[in-house]
Amino acid sequence: MARMAGARREKTPWTARLLLGAIRRRMGRLPETWPIVAHVPKLLRGWSLWELHLDRARHLDPKLRRLAELKVALMVGCPF
């Protein structure tokens, strides 16, 4: 559960409502963090662009991607 409530629909700009609607359609539901980020429209716009670019970025070799995932898991102390 989040420590703060998400932005209310009537208090968000139309661009934020548009982005949140697109996220809801793409994911099937709206994850809890997105309405919270909607409190700051510039952050919402930047974060959604970052997520979009991550989804579209498939230029990395799968073996290298897996190696990078394992390295990061090792660095942060992930038990697997």
C-alpha positions in Angstrom: 0.0 0.0 0.0 1.3 3.4 -0.9 2.0 6.1 1.7 0.2 8.8 -0.3 -2.9 8.8 -2.3 -2.9 9.0 -6.1 -3.9 12.2 -7.9 -7.6 12.6 -8.2 -8.9 12.5 -11.8 -10.5 15.9 -11.7 -7.3 17.6 -10.4 -5.0 16.2 -13.0 -4.4 17.9 -16.4 -5.9 16.4 -19.5 -2.5 15.2 -20.7 -2.0 13.2 -17.5 -5.5 11.7 -17.8 -4.7 10.8 -21.4 -1.4 9.1 -20.4 -3.1 7.3 -17.5 -5.8 6.0 -19.8 -3.2 4.8 -22.3 -1.3 3.0 -19.6 -4.5 1.4 -18.3 -5.4 0.1 -21.8 -1.9 -1.2 -22.4 -1.5 -3.0 -19.1 -5.1 -4.0 -18.5 -5.2 -2.1 -15.1 -3.5 0.9 -13.7 -0.6 0.1 -11.3 -0.7 1.9 -8.0 2.4 4.0 -8.7 1.1 5.8 -11.8 -1.6 7.9 -10.1 0.9 8.9 -7.5 3.4 10.0 -10.1 0.5 12.0 -11.7 0.8 14.5 -9.0 3.8 15.9 -11.0 2.8 16.0 -14.7 6.3 16.5 -16.0 7.5 13.4 -14.0 4.6 11.4 -15.4 5.4 12.4 -18.9 9.1 11.6 -18.5 8.5 8.3 -16.8 6.0 7.2 -19.4 8.4 8.1 -22.2 11.2 6.2 -20.4 8.9 3.1 -20.0 7.9 3.3 -23.7 11.5 3.4 -24.8 12.4 0.5 -22.6 9.6 -1.5 -24.1 10.8 -0.8 -27.6 14.5 -1.3 -27.0 15.3 -4.7 -28.3 18.7 -4.0 -29.7 20.7 -5.8 -27.0 21.8 -9.4 -27.7 19.7 -11.7 -25.4 22.8 -13.3 -23.9 24.3 -10.0 -23.1 21.0 -8.8 -21.6 20.9 -11.9 -19.4 24.5 -11.3 -18.3 23.7 -7.7 -17.4 20.6 -8.8 -15.4 22.8 -11.3 -13.4 25.5 -8.7 -12.8 22.9 -6.2 -11.5 21.4 -8.9 -9.3 24.8 -9.6 -7.9 25.5 -6.0 -7.3 22.3 -5.3 -5.4 22.6 -8.6 -3.4 19.7 -10.5 -4.9 19.7 -14.0 -3.5 19.3 -15.8 -6.9 
